[in-house]
Amino acid sequence: MDEVFYLVYVNHSGTSVEGENSYDLLFSEDPTTVFGDGWAVVPAAICSPEEKKPHISTYSLTKRIITKLKLILAQNNTMFALQDCIDSVYCLCAEDISDYEIYPENRLVIQYGESYKQVEEKLNKKSITIIDI
């Protein structure tokens, strides 16, 4: 991939009968221009799915991951707005550790605007591969 893309949104797209979660990863060439209608609303969780998703004209690449991990997504947060991810107040997504007995050594945490390569490296540490959809 010659162009540099930056992660701007993660959406849970479903759970299989085997318990595997699918997440769509939305990337933009310029994360400073990405925004959605409800991104300034606090908390993000009260917005409709359409208000949470970034405007289609502001992202240019969609990929998918399939994993047994559950991720906490910024758009479901009950304290912060999605704008807070842009401002680095809150992460875009993180591994849900609420059912773990021990804090994981390499907890998956991804920030808004991380490059495709950075995201791929973090996912590889959890044996998760980015796939085309």
N, C-alpha and C positions, 0 to 999 in steps of 0.2 A: 504494500500500500504506500504509494508515493506521497499522497496528500496527508496532512495532519488533521485528525478529527479529535474532538473533545466531547466527553460524555456530558450530556445535559439533562437526561431524564432516564429513569428506570421504571418500567411498568410491569406489574405481575399480570401475565397473560393466561395463566391457568395452572391447574394441578392435575397430574395424571392419576389414574387409579392406583399406580404403584407409589404414589406419594412424591413424585418428582415435580418440582416447581419450574415453570417456564417464565422467564423474565425477558422483556424486550428492552434493549439498550439503544437509546437515541443519541446520536452524535451530531455535532455541528462543526463546521469549519471555523466559525467565529462565535464562541460562547457568550460574548458580550452583547450579541443582538438577539438572544433567545429570550422569549417571554411568553406567558400564557395569560388568559383573561383573569384568572383567579390567583395569580402568583403573589399578589400583595395582600391577600386576605389572610387574617390571623383568626383561628388556626387553619392550616391548609386542609385539614380533614373535613371541614364543612362545605367545601366546594364540590361541585359536580365533577365527574370524570372528564367531561369536555373542558371545563374551566382549568383543570389541573394540567392537562396535556399542553405542551408548548405548541404555538402556532406552527402548522405544517411547513410554512415557508422559511422557518428559522432553523430547521435541522435537515440534514441531507443524507444521513446514513442510519439504517436500522439493522441491528444484529440481535441475536438471541442467545441466552444461556439456559441450560436445563440442569437442575441441581436438586439434591435432597435438602440442601440448606434452605431455611426460610430467611428472607431478608426483610428488614424493617425499612420501609420506604418513606421518604420525606413527605410525599403528598398525603400520607395518612397520619401525619403528626398532629397532635392536639394542642401544641403549644406554639409552634412556629409557622411562618409563612414559607412558601417555596422561595421567595426572594431571599430569605435567610440562608439558603444553600449557596446562592450566588455570592453573598456577603461572607461566606465561610463561617457562619454562626452554627450551622447544623450540617451534617453530612447528607449526601444524596441518598445513600443506602448503607446499611450495615447488617452484618450477620446477626440474626435474632438468637441471643444466648439465654433467653428466659428459661429454657428447659434444661440447660446444662448444669451439671453439678460442679464443674471446675471451669474457671475462666480460660478460654482457649489461648494458646500461645500466640497464634497468628490470626486474631479476629479480623474478618474481612470488613473493611471500612473504606468506602469510596466517596470522594469529595466531588462536588460539582466542578466541571471544567478540567478534570484529569484527562490526559491524552489517551488515545486508544492504546498505545503501547503500555502506559502505566496501568491502565485497567486490565489489560491482558496479562501483565506480569502478576498483579494481585490475584486474579482469578486462577492463574496457573498454579500458584502456591496452594490453592484449595482443590486442585485437579479439576477445574472447570474450564471448558473450552468454549470460546465464542464461535457461534455458527451463523451461516447465512440463512435468511428466511425468504 
